[in-house]
Amino acid sequence: MALGKSIRFIKQFILDDEFRRECNRIPKEELMRNQDFNETEFDDAINMELVKCQSYEEAERIHQIKYWFELL
C-alpha cells in the first residue's frame, strides 16, 4: 500500500504549503522513511498522476515535484 502513501504525499505536497516547507528541511531518505514509501513507489505514483492530468499545466506541476524530489 506504499503506492497509495506516495500518491497521498504528492497530493498533500501540492496543497499544503507548510508540508512543503517541512519536506524541504529533511533529507530524502528521512522523508521517504517518514512517509513510508521508496523511490520506485514514488516514481510509480508520479507516472499515475501524470496519466490523470487534463492539461499541460497539471502535468508540469507533477514534473516539477518529480524534479524537486530528485534534487533532494
mmCIF file of the N, C-alpha and C atoms, coordinates in Angstrom:
data_MODEL
# 
_entry.id   MODEL 
# 
loop_
_atom_site.group_PDB 
_atom_site.id 
_atom_site.type_symbol 
_atom_site.label_atom_id 
_atom_site.label_alt_id 
_atom_site.label_comp_id 
_atom_site.label_asym_id 
_atom_site.label_entity_id 
_atom_site.label_seq_id 
_atom_site.pdbx_PDB_ins_code 
_atom_site.Cartn_x 
_atom_site.Cartn_y 
_atom_site.Cartn_z 
_atom_site.occupancy 
_atom_site.B_iso_or_equiv 
_atom_site.pdbx_formal_charge 
_atom_site.auth_seq_id 
_atom_site.auth_comp_id 
_atom_site.auth_asym_id 
_atom_site.auth_atom_id 
_atom_site.pdbx_PDB_model_num 
ATOM 1   N N  . MET A 1 1  ? 0.812  -1.204 0.000   1.00 0.00 ? 1  MET A N  1 
ATOM 2   C CA . MET A 1 1  ? 0.000  0.000  0.000   1.00 0.00 ? 1  MET A CA 1 
ATOM 3   C C  . MET A 1 1  ? 0.853  1.265  0.000   1.00 0.00 ? 1  MET A C  1 
ATOM 4   N N  . ALA A 1 2  ? 2.158  1.118  -0.140  1.00 0.00 ? 2  ALA A N  1 
ATOM 5   C CA . ALA A 1 2  ? 3.033  2.285  -0.150  1.00 0.00 ? 2  ALA A CA 1 
ATOM 6   C C  . ALA A 1 2  ? 2.790  3.159  -1.369  1.00 0.00 ? 2  ALA A C  1 
ATOM 7   N N  . LEU A 1 3  ? 2.312  2.579  -2.456  1.00 0.00 ? 3  LEU A N  1 
ATOM 8   C CA . LEU A 1 3  ? 1.983  3.373  -3.632  1.00 0.00 ? 3  LEU A CA 1 
ATOM 9   C C  . LEU A 1 3  ? 0.903  4.394  -3.274  1.00 0.00 ? 3  LEU A C  1 
ATOM 10  N N  . GLY A 1 4  ? -0.085 3.962  -2.540  1.00 0.00 ? 4  GLY A N  1 
ATOM 11  C CA . GLY A 1 4  ? -1.137 4.874  -2.075  1.00 0.00 ? 4  GLY A CA 1 
ATOM 12  C C  . GLY A 1 4  ? -0.576 5.967  -1.184  1.00 0.00 ? 4  GLY A C  1 
ATOM 13  N N  . LYS A 1 5  ? 0.417  5.621  -0.372  1.00 0.00 ? 5  LYS A N  1 
ATOM 14  C CA . LYS A 1 5  ? 1.036  6.616  0.508   1.00 0.00 ? 5  LYS A CA 1 
ATOM 15  C C  . LYS A 1 5  ? 1.808  7.640  -0.304  1.00 0.00 ? 5  LYS A C  1 
ATOM 16  N N  . SER A 1 6  ? 2.472  7.199  -1.346  1.00 0.00 ? 6  SER A N  1 
ATOM 17  C CA . SER A 1 6  ? 3.214  8.155  -2.170  1.00 0.00 ? 6  SER A CA 1 
ATOM 18  C C  . SER A 1 6  ? 2.259  9.039  -2.976  1.00 0.00 ? 6  SER A C  1 
ATOM 19  N N  . ILE A 1 7  ? 1.115  8.522  -3.384  1.00 0.00 ? 7  ILE A N  1 
ATOM 20  C CA . ILE A 1 7  ? 0.112  9.342  -4.071  1.00 0.00 ? 7  ILE A CA 1 
ATOM 21  C C  . ILE A 1 7  ? -0.442 10.392 -3.108  1.00 0.00 ? 7  ILE A C  1 
ATOM 22  N N  . ARG A 1 8  ? -0.742 9.979  -1.877  1.00 0.00 ? 8  ARG A N  1 
ATOM 23  C CA . ARG A 1 8  ? -1.213 10.938 -0.872  1.00 0.00 ? 8  ARG A CA 1 
ATOM 24  C C  . ARG A 1 8  ? -0.152 12.002 -0.597  1.00 0.00 ? 8  ARG A C  1 
ATOM 25  N N  . PHE A 1 9  ? 1.117  11.580 -0.584  1.00 0.00 ? 9  PHE A N  1 
ATOM 26  C CA . PHE A 1 9  ? 2.213  12.519 -0.379  1.00 0.00 ? 9  PHE A CA 1 
ATOM 27  C C  . PHE A 1 9  ? 2.207  13.580 -1.475  1.00 0.00 ? 9  PHE A C  1 
ATOM 28  N N  . ILE A 1 10 ? 2.075  13.167 -2.724  1.00 0.00 ? 10 ILE A N  1 
ATOM 29  C CA . ILE A 1 10 ? 2.073  14.104 -3.849  1.00 0.00 ? 10 ILE A CA 1 
ATOM 30  C C  . ILE A 1 10 ? 0.914  15.082 -3.720  1.00 0.00 ? 10 ILE A C  1 
ATOM 31  N N  . LYS A 1 11 ? -0.267 14.580 -3.414  1.00 0.00 ? 11 LYS A N  1 
ATOM 32  C CA . LYS A 1 11 ? -1.437 15.454 -3.284  1.00 0.00 ? 11 LYS A CA 1 
ATOM 33  C C  . LYS A 1 11 ? -1.273 16.440 -2.134  1.00 0.00 ? 11 LYS A C  1 
ATOM 34  N N  . GLN A 1 12 ? -0.752 15.967 -1.006  1.00 0.00 ? 12 GLN A N  1 
ATOM 35  C CA . GLN A 1 12 ? -0.528 16.854 0.135   1.00 0.00 ? 12 GLN A CA 1 
ATOM 36  C C  . GLN A 1 12 ? 0.559  17.879 -0.191  1.00 0.00 ? 12 GLN A C  1 
ATOM 37  N N  . PHE A 1 13 ? 1.592  17.454 -0.904  1.00 0.00 ? 13 PHE A N  1 
ATOM 38  C CA . PHE A 1 13 ? 2.665  18.352 -1.296  1.00 0.00 ? 13 PHE A CA 1 
ATOM 39  C C  . PHE A 1 13 ? 2.128  19.486 -2.164  1.00 0.00 ? 13 PHE A C  1 
ATOM 40  N N  . ILE A 1 14 ? 1.188  19.190 -3.037  1.00 0.00 ? 14 ILE A N  1 
ATOM 41  C CA . ILE A 1 14 ? 0.598  20.205 -3.912  1.00 0.00 ? 14 ILE A CA 1 
ATOM 42  C C  . ILE A 1 14 ? -0.245 21.193 -3.106  1.00 0.00 ? 14 ILE A C  1 
ATOM 43  N N  . LEU A 1 15 ? -0.996 20.694 -2.147  1.00 0.00 ? 15 LEU A N  1 
ATOM 44  C CA . LEU A 1 15 ? -1.988 21.522 -1.464  1.00 0.00 ? 15 LEU A CA 1 
ATOM 45  C C  . LEU A 1 15 ? -1.496 22.247 -0.209  1.00 0.00 ? 15 LEU A C  1 
ATOM 46  N N  . ASP A 1 16 ? -0.481 21.739 0.448   1.00 0.00 ? 16 ASP A N  1 
ATOM 47  C CA . ASP A 1 16 ? -0.121 22.214 1.789   1.00 0.00 ? 16 ASP A CA 1 
ATOM 48  C C  . ASP A 1 16 ? 1.251  22.898 1.794   1.00 0.00 ? 16 ASP A C  1 
ATOM 49  N N  . ASP A 1 17 ? 1.233  24.227 1.933   1.00 0.00 ? 17 ASP A N  1 
ATOM 50  C CA . ASP A 1 17 ? 2.491  24.992 1.935   1.00 0.00 ? 17 ASP A CA 1 
ATOM 51  C C  . ASP A 1 17 ? 3.401  24.614 3.100   1.00 0.00 ? 17 ASP A C  1 
ATOM 52  N N  . GLU A 1 18 ? 2.834  24.467 4.268   1.00 0.00 ? 18 GLU A N  1 
ATOM 53  C CA . GLU A 1 18 ? 3.637  24.127 5.447   1.00 0.00 ? 18 GLU A CA 1 
ATOM 54  C C  . GLU A 1 18 ? 4.277  22.742 5.292   1.00 0.00 ? 18 GLU A C  1 
ATOM 55  N N  . PHE A 1 19 ? 3.528  21.809 4.740   1.00 0.00 ? 19 PHE A N  1 
ATOM 56  C CA . PHE A 1 19 ? 4.068  20.463 4.488   1.00 0.00 ? 19 PHE A CA 1 
ATOM 57  C C  . PHE A 1 19 ? 5.255  20.537 3.537   1.00 0.00 ? 19 PHE A C  1 
ATOM 58  N N  . ARG A 1 20 ? 5.149  21.368 2.486   1.00 0.00 ? 20 ARG A N  1 
ATOM 59  C CA . ARG A 1 20 ? 6.269  21.544 1.552   1.00 0.00 ? 20 ARG A CA 1 
ATOM 60  C C  . ARG A 1 20 ? 7.504  22.084 2.263   1.00 0.00 ? 20 ARG A C  1 
ATOM 61  N N  . ARG A 1 21 ? 7.304  23.060 3.134   1.00 0.00 ? 21 ARG A N  1 
ATOM 62  C CA . ARG A 1 21 ? 8.443  23.616 3.881   1.00 0.00 ? 21 ARG A CA 1 
ATOM 63  C C  . ARG A 1 21 ? 9.097  22.547 4.749   1.00 0.00 ? 21 ARG A C  1 
ATOM 64  N N  . GLU A 1 22 ? 8.283  21.742 5.409   1.00 0.00 ? 22 GLU A N  1 
ATOM 65  C CA . GLU A 1 22 ? 8.819  20.663 6.245   1.00 0.00 ? 22 GLU A CA 1 
ATOM 66  C C  . GLU A 1 22 ? 9.609  19.660 5.401   1.00 0.00 ? 22 GLU A C  1 
ATOM 67  N N  . CYS A 1 23 ? 9.097  19.339 4.225   1.00 0.00 ? 23 CYS A N  1 
ATOM 68  C CA . CYS A 1 23 ? 9.771  18.382 3.344   1.00 0.00 ? 23 CYS A CA 1 
ATOM 69  C C  . CYS A 1 23 ? 11.127 18.900 2.883   1.00 0.00 ? 23 CYS A C  1 
ATOM 70  N N  . ASN A 1 24 ? 11.236 20.201 2.725   1.00 0.00 ? 24 ASN A N  1 
ATOM 71  C CA . ASN A 1 24 ? 12.498 20.792 2.286   1.00 0.00 ? 24 ASN A CA 1 
ATOM 72  C C  . ASN A 1 24 ? 13.557 20.819 3.376   1.00 0.00 ? 24 ASN A C  1 
ATOM 73  N N  . ARG A 1 25 ? 13.151 20.629 4.609   1.00 0.00 ? 25 ARG A N  1 
ATOM 74  C CA . ARG A 1 25 ? 14.077 20.693 5.738   1.00 0.00 ? 25 ARG A CA 1 
ATOM 75  C C  . ARG A 1 25 ? 14.781 19.376 6.037   1.00 0.00 ? 25 ARG A C  1 
ATOM 76  N N  . ILE A 1 26 ? 14.297 18.298 5.475   1.00 0.00 ? 26 ILE A N  1 
ATOM 77  C CA . ILE A 1 26 ? 14.870 16.991 5.841   1.00 0.00 ? 26 ILE A CA 1 
ATOM 78  C C  . ILE A 1 26 ? 15.442 16.288 4.606   1.00 0.00 ? 26 ILE A C  1 
ATOM 79  N N  . PRO A 1 27 ? 16.409 15.397 4.824   1.00 0.00 ? 27 PRO A N  1 
ATOM 80  C CA . PRO A 1 27 ? 16.981 14.642 3.686   1.00 0.00 ? 27 PRO A CA 1 
ATOM 81  C C  . PRO A 1 27 ? 15.955 13.689 3.063   1.00 0.00 ? 27 PRO A C  1 
ATOM 82  N N  . LYS A 1 28 ? 16.196 13.343 1.817   1.00 0.00 ? 28 LYS A N  1 
ATOM 83  C CA . LYS A 1 28 ? 15.287 12.469 1.072   1.00 0.00 ? 28 LYS A CA 1 
ATOM 84  C C  . LYS A 1 28 ? 15.043 11.145 1.790   1.00 0.00 ? 28 LYS A C  1 
ATOM 85  N N  . GLU A 1 29 ? 16.106 10.539 2.301   1.00 0.00 ? 29 GLU A N  1 
ATOM 86  C CA . GLU A 1 29 ? 15.969 9.235  2.962   1.00 0.00 ? 29 GLU A CA 1 
ATOM 87  C C  . GLU A 1 29 ? 15.046 9.325  4.172   1.00 0.00 ? 29 GLU A C  1 
ATOM 88  N N  . GLU A 1 30 ? 15.188 10.390 4.945   1.00 0.00 ? 30 GLU A N  1 
ATOM 89  C CA . GLU A 1 30 ? 14.324 10.569 6.114   1.00 0.00 ? 30 GLU A CA 1 
ATOM 90  C C  . GLU A 1 30 ? 12.889 10.838 5.684   1.00 0.00 ? 30 GLU A C  1 
ATOM 91  N N  . LEU A 1 31 ? 12.725 11.614 4.639   1.00 0.00 ? 31 LEU A N  1 
ATOM 92  C CA . LEU A 1 31 ? 11.392 11.899 4.116   1.00 0.00 ? 31 LEU A CA 1 
ATOM 93  C C  . LEU A 1 31 ? 10.686 10.616 3.688   1.00 0.00 ? 31 LEU A C  1 
ATOM 94  N N  . MET A 1 32 ? 11.406 9.775  2.935   1.00 0.00 ? 32 MET A N  1 
ATOM 95  C CA . MET A 1 32 ? 10.798 8.512  2.488   1.00 0.00 ? 32 MET A CA 1 
ATOM 96  C C  . MET A 1 32 ? 10.485 7.602  3.668   1.00 0.00 ? 32 MET A C  1 
ATOM 97  N N  . ARG A 1 33 ? 11.370 7.581  4.648   1.00 0.00 ? 33 ARG A N  1 
ATOM 98  C CA . ARG A 1 33 ? 11.131 6.750  5.831   1.00 0.00 ? 33 ARG A CA 1 
ATOM 99  C C  . ARG A 1 33 ? 9.912  7.263  6.599   1.00 0.00 ? 33 ARG A C  1 
ATOM 100 N N  . ASN A 1 34 ? 9.816  8.583  6.773   1.00 0.00 ? 34 ASN A N  1 
ATOM 101 C CA . ASN A 1 34 ? 8.681  9.172  7.498   1.00 0.00 ? 34 ASN A CA 1 
ATOM 102 C C  . ASN A 1 34 ? 7.357  8.949  6.772   1.00 0.00 ? 34 ASN A C  1 
ATOM 103 N N  . GLN A 1 35 ? 7.395  9.004  5.456   1.00 0.00 ? 35 GLN A N  1 
ATOM 104 C CA . GLN A 1 35 ? 6.173  8.853  4.659   1.00 0.00 ? 35 GLN A CA 1 
ATOM 105 C C  . GLN A 1 35 ? 5.909  7.409  4.258   1.00 0.00 ? 35 GLN A C  1 
ATOM 106 N N  . ASP A 1 36 ? 6.850  6.533  4.538   1.00 0.00 ? 36 ASP A N  1 
ATOM 107 C CA . ASP A 1 36 ? 6.716  5.089  4.322   1.00 0.00 ? 36 ASP A CA 1 
ATOM 108 C C  . ASP A 1 36 ? 6.525  4.706  2.848   1.00 0.00 ? 36 ASP A C  1 
ATOM 109 N N  . PHE A 1 37 ? 7.433  5.212  1.982   1.00 0.00 ? 37 PHE A N  1 
ATOM 110 C CA . PHE A 1 37 ? 7.498  4.760  0.597   1.00 0.00 ? 37 PHE A CA 1 
ATOM 111 C C  . PHE A 1 37 ? 8.944  4.843  0.126   1.00 0.00 ? 37 PHE A C  1 
ATOM 112 N N  . ASN A 1 38 ? 9.231  4.190  -1.011  1.00 0.00 ? 38 ASN A N  1 
ATOM 113 C CA . ASN A 1 38 ? 10.590 4.243  -1.558  1.00 0.00 ? 38 ASN A CA 1 
ATOM 114 C C  . ASN A 1 38 ? 10.568 4.975  -2.904  1.00 0.00 ? 38 ASN A C  1 
ATOM 115 N N  . GLU A 1 39 ? 11.744 5.119  -3.516  1.00 0.00 ? 39 GLU A N  1 
ATOM 116 C CA . GLU A 1 39 ? 11.840 5.876  -4.763  1.00 0.00 ? 39 GLU A CA 1 
ATOM 117 C C  . GLU A 1 39 ? 11.058 5.240  -5.903  1.00 0.00 ? 39 GLU A C  1 
ATOM 118 N N  . THR A 1 40 ? 11.062 3.926  -5.975  1.00 0.00 ? 40 THR A N  1 
ATOM 119 C CA . THR A 1 40 ? 10.318 3.237  -7.032  1.00 0.00 ? 40 THR A CA 1 
ATOM 120 C C  . THR A 1 40 ? 8.824  3.508  -6.902  1.00 0.00 ? 40 THR A C  1 
ATOM 121 N N  . GLU A 1 41 ? 8.315  3.428  -5.691  1.00 0.00 ? 41 GLU A N  1 
ATOM 122 C CA . GLU A 1 41 ? 6.891  3.699  -5.459  1.00 0.00 ? 41 GLU A CA 1 
ATOM 123 C C  . GLU A 1 41 ? 6.563  5.156  -5.772  1.00 0.00 ? 41 GLU A C  1 
ATOM 124 N N  . PHE A 1 42 ? 7.479  6.064  -5.440  1.00 0.00 ? 42 PHE A N  1 
ATOM 125 C CA . PHE A 1 42 ? 7.271  7.471  -5.763  1.00 0.00 ? 42 PHE A CA 1 
ATOM 126 C C  . PHE A 1 42 ? 7.216  7.664  -7.277  1.00 0.00 ? 42 PHE A C  1 
ATOM 127 N N  . ASP A 1 43 ? 8.142  7.058  -8.003  1.00 0.00 ? 43 ASP A N  1 
ATOM 128 C CA . ASP A 1 43 ? 8.138  7.159  -9.466  1.00 0.00 ? 43 ASP A CA 1 
ATOM 129 C C  . ASP A 1 43 ? 6.848  6.608  -10.059 1.00 0.00 ? 43 ASP A C  1 
ATOM 130 N N  . ASP A 1 44 ? 6.380  5.485  -9.531  1.00 0.00 ? 44 ASP A N  1 
ATOM 131 C CA . ASP A 1 44 ? 5.111  4.914  -9.999  1.00 0.00 ? 44 ASP A CA 1 
ATOM 132 C C  . ASP A 1 44 ? 3.947  5.864  -9.732  1.00 0.00 ? 44 ASP A C  1 
ATOM 133 N N  . ALA A 1 45 ? 3.947  6.494  -8.567  1.00 0.00 ? 45 ALA A N  1 
ATOM 134 C CA . ALA A 1 45 ? 2.886  7.438  -8.222  1.00 0.00 ? 45 ALA A CA 1 
ATOM 135 C C  . ALA A 1 45 ? 2.934  8.651  -9.148  1.00 0.00 ? 45 ALA A C  1 
ATOM 136 N N  . ILE A 1 46 ? 4.132  9.141  -9.438  1.00 0.00 ? 46 ILE A N  1 
ATOM 137 C CA . ILE A 1 46 ? 4.276  10.268 -10.365 1.00 0.00 ? 46 ILE A CA 1 
ATOM 138 C C  . ILE A 1 46 ? 3.682  9.893  -11.724 1.00 0.00 ? 46 ILE A C  1 
ATOM 139 N N  . ASN A 1 47 ? 4.036  8.717  -12.222 1.00 0.00 ? 47 ASN A N  1 
ATOM 140 C CA . ASN A 1 47 ? 3.514  8.278  -13.519 1.00 0.00 ? 47 ASN A CA 1 
ATOM 141 C C  . ASN A 1 47 ? 1.998  8.150  -13.502 1.00 0.00 ? 47 ASN A C  1 
ATOM 142 N N  . MET A 1 48 ? 1.452  7.644  -12.424 1.00 0.00 ? 48 MET A N  1 
ATOM 143 C CA . MET A 1 48 ? -0.009 7.524  -12.328 1.00 0.00 ? 48 MET A CA 1 
ATOM 144 C C  . MET A 1 48 ? -0.675 8.895  -12.324 1.00 0.00 ? 48 MET A C  1 
ATOM 145 N N  . GLU A 1 49 ? -0.070 9.830  -11.611 1.00 0.00 ? 49 GLU A N  1 
ATOM 146 C CA . GLU A 1 49 ? -0.637 11.174 -11.564 1.00 0.00 ? 49 GLU A CA 1 
ATOM 147 C C  . GLU A 1 49 ? -0.513 11.875 -12.917 1.00 0.00 ? 49 GLU A C  1 
ATOM 148 N N  . LEU A 1 50 ? 0.570  11.625 -13.638 1.00 0.00 ? 50 LEU A N  1 
ATOM 149 C CA . LEU A 1 50 ? 0.731  12.226 -14.966 1.00 0.00 ? 50 LEU A CA 1 
ATOM 150 C C  . LEU A 1 50 ? -0.337 11.740 -15.933 1.00 0.00 ? 50 LEU A C  1 
ATOM 151 N N  . VAL A 1 51 ? -0.703 10.471 -15.834 1.00 0.00 ? 51 VAL A N  1 
ATOM 152 C CA . VAL A 1 51 ? -1.744 9.913  -16.711 1.00 0.00 ? 51 VAL A CA 1 
ATOM 153 C C  . VAL A 1 51 ? -3.083 10.607 -16.474 1.00 0.00 ? 51 VAL A C  1 
ATOM 154 N N  . LYS A 1 52 ? -3.327 11.037 -15.248 1.00 0.00 ? 52 LYS A N  1 
ATOM 155 C CA . LYS A 1 52 ? -4.601 11.672 -14.897 1.00 0.00 ? 52 LYS A CA 1 
ATOM 156 C C  . LYS A 1 52 ? -4.691 13.135 -15.326 1.00 0.00 ? 52 LYS A C  1 
ATOM 157 N N  . CYS A 1 53 ? -3.561 13.735 -15.675 1.00 0.00 ? 53 CYS A N  1 
ATOM 158 C CA . CYS A 1 53 ? -3.541 15.171 -15.982 1.00 0.00 ? 53 CYS A CA 1 
ATOM 159 C C  . CYS A 1 53 ? -4.424 15.495 -17.175 1.00 0.00 ? 53 CYS A C  1 
ATOM 160 N N  . GLN A 1 54 ? -5.162 16.580 -17.044 1.00 0.00 ? 54 GLN A N  1 
ATOM 161 C CA . GLN A 1 54 ? -6.064 17.042 -18.088 1.00 0.00 ? 54 GLN A CA 1 
ATOM 162 C C  . GLN A 1 54 ? -5.481 18.206 -18.888 1.00 0.00 ? 54 GLN A C  1 
ATOM 163 N N  . SER A 1 55 ? -4.397 18.795 -18.377 1.00 0.00 ? 55 SER A N  1 
ATOM 164 C CA . SER A 1 55 ? -3.813 19.946 -19.062 1.00 0.00 ? 55 SER A CA 1 
ATOM 165 C C  . SER A 1 55 ? -2.293 19.908 -18.940 1.00 0.00 ? 55 SER A C  1 
ATOM 166 N N  . TYR A 1 56 ? -1.676 20.701 -19.784 1.00 0.00 ? 56 TYR A N  1 
ATOM 167 C CA . TYR A 1 56 ? -0.222 20.822 -19.745 1.00 0.00 ? 56 TYR A CA 1 
ATOM 168 C C  . TYR A 1 56 ? 0.234  21.369 -18.389 1.00 0.00 ? 56 TYR A C  1 
ATOM 169 N N  . GLU A 1 57 ? -0.511 22.315 -17.825 1.00 0.00 ? 57 GLU A N  1 
ATOM 170 C CA . GLU A 1 57 ? -0.143 22.926 -16.550 1.00 0.00 ? 57 GLU A CA 1 
ATOM 171 C C  . GLU A 1 57 ? -0.149 21.900 -15.415 1.00 0.00 ? 57 GLU A C  1 
ATOM 172 N N  . GLU A 1 58 ? -1.150 21.036 -15.411 1.00 0.00 ? 58 GLU A N  1 
ATOM 173 C CA . GLU A 1 58 ? -1.196 19.981 -14.389 1.00 0.00 ? 58 GLU A CA 1 
ATOM 174 C C  . GLU A 1 58 ? 0.000  19.052 -14.512 1.00 0.00 ? 58 GLU A C  1 
ATOM 175 N N  . ALA A 1 59 ? 0.318  18.665 -15.728 1.00 0.00 ? 59 ALA A N  1 
ATOM 176 C CA . ALA A 1 59 ? 1.454  17.768 -15.951 1.00 0.00 ? 59 ALA A CA 1 
ATOM 177 C C  . ALA A 1 59 ? 2.762  18.449 -15.554 1.00 0.00 ? 59 ALA A C  1 
ATOM 178 N N  . GLU A 1 60 ? 2.875  19.720 -15.850 1.00 0.00 ? 60 GLU A N  1 
ATOM 179 C CA . GLU A 1 60 ? 4.078  20.463 -15.485 1.00 0.00 ? 60 GLU A CA 1 
ATOM 180 C C  . GLU A 1 60 ? 4.257  20.501 -13.968 1.00 0.00 ? 60 GLU A C  1 
ATOM 181 N N  . ARG A 1 61 ? 3.173  20.664 -13.255 1.00 0.00 ? 61 ARG A N  1 
ATOM 182 C CA . ARG A 1 61 ? 3.229  20.680 -11.782 1.00 0.00 ? 61 ARG A CA 1 
ATOM 183 C C  . ARG A 1 61 ? 3.755  19.345 -11.255 1.00 0.00 ? 61 ARG A C  1 
ATOM 184 N N  . ILE A 1 62 ? 3.272  18.243 -11.812 1.00 0.00 ? 62 ILE A N  1 
ATOM 185 C CA . ILE A 1 62 ? 3.728  16.915 -11.392 1.00 0.00 ? 62 ILE A CA 1 
ATOM 186 C C  . ILE A 1 62 ? 5.203  16.730 -11.740 1.00 0.00 ? 62 ILE A C  1 
ATOM 187 N N  . HIS A 1 63 ? 5.604  17.190 -12.909 1.00 0.00 ? 63 HIS A N  1 
ATOM 188 C CA . HIS A 1 63 ? 7.019  17.093 -13.299 1.00 0.00 ? 63 HIS A CA 1 
ATOM 189 C C  . HIS A 1 63 ? 7.901  17.911 -12.357 1.00 0.00 ? 63 HIS A C  1 
ATOM 190 N N  . GLN A 1 64 ? 7.426  19.060 -11.932 1.00 0.00 ? 64 GLN A N  1 
ATOM 191 C CA . GLN A 1 64 ? 8.195  19.882 -11.003 1.00 0.00 ? 64 GLN A CA 1 
ATOM 192 C C  . GLN A 1 64 ? 8.396  19.166 -9.675  1.00 0.00 ? 64 GLN A C  1 
ATOM 193 N N  . ILE A 1 65 ? 7.386  18.460 -9.212  1.00 0.00 ? 65 ILE A N  1 
ATOM 194 C CA . ILE A 1 65 ? 7.519  17.688 -7.965  1.00 0.00 ? 65 ILE A CA 1 
ATOM 195 C C  . ILE A 1 65 ? 8.544  16.580 -8.157  1.00 0.00 ? 65 ILE A C  1 
ATOM 196 N N  . LYS A 1 66 ? 8.493  15.927 -9.306  1.00 0.00 ? 66 LYS A N  1 
ATOM 197 C CA . LYS A 1 66 ? 9.454  14.860 -9.593  1.00 0.00 ? 66 LYS A CA 1 
ATOM 198 C C  . LYS A 1 66 ? 10.879 15.404 -9.586  1.00 0.00 ? 66 LYS A C  1 
ATOM 199 N N  . TYR A 1 67 ? 11.095 16.543 -10.239 1.00 0.00 ? 67 TYR A N  1 
ATOM 200 C CA . TYR A 1 67 ? 12.434 17.135 -10.296 1.00 0.00 ? 67 TYR A CA 1 
ATOM 201 C C  . TYR A 1 67 ? 12.895 17.587 -8.917  1.00 0.00 ? 67 TYR A C  1 
ATOM 202 N N  . TRP A 1 68 ? 11.976 18.159 -8.137  1.00 0.00 ? 68 TRP A N  1 
ATOM 203 C CA . TRP A 1 68 ? 12.308 18.562 -6.769  1.00 0.00 ? 68 TRP A CA 1 
ATOM 204 C C  . TRP A 1 68 ? 12.779 17.337 -5.970  1.00 0.00 ? 68 TRP A C  1 
ATOM 205 N N  . PHE A 1 69 ? 12.034 16.248 -6.086  1.00 0.00 ? 69 PHE A N  1 
ATOM 206 C CA . PHE A 1 69 ? 12.359 15.028 -5.337  1.00 0.00 ? 69 PHE A CA 1 
ATOM 207 C C  . PHE A 1 69 ? 13.725 14.502 -5.741  1.00 0.00 ? 69 PHE A C  1 
ATOM 208 N N  . GLU A 1 70 ? 14.048 14.564 -7.025  1.00 0.00 ? 70 GLU A N  1 
ATOM 209 C CA . GLU A 1 70 ? 15.346 14.092 -7.497  1.00 0.00 ? 70 GLU A CA 1 
ATOM 210 C C  . GLU A 1 70 ? 16.485 14.955 -6.950  1.00 0.00 ? 70 GLU A C  1 
ATOM 211 N N  . LEU A 1 71 ? 16.217 16.234 -6.737  1.00 0.00 ? 71 LEU A N  1 
ATOM 212 C CA . LEU A 1 71 ? 17.251 17.136 -6.243  1.00 0.00 ? 71 LEU A CA 1 
ATOM 213 C C  . LEU A 1 71 ? 17.459 17.063 -4.729  1.00 0.00 ? 71 LEU A C  1 
ATOM 214 N N  . LEU A 1 72 ? 16.531 16.479 -4.030  1.00 0.00 ? 72 LEU A N  1 
ATOM 215 C CA . LEU A 1 72 ? 16.669 16.375 -2.560  1.00 0.00 ? 72 LEU A CA 1 
ATOM 216 C C  . LEU A 1 72 ? 17.947 15.693 -2.174  1.00 0.00 ? 72 LEU A C  1 
# 
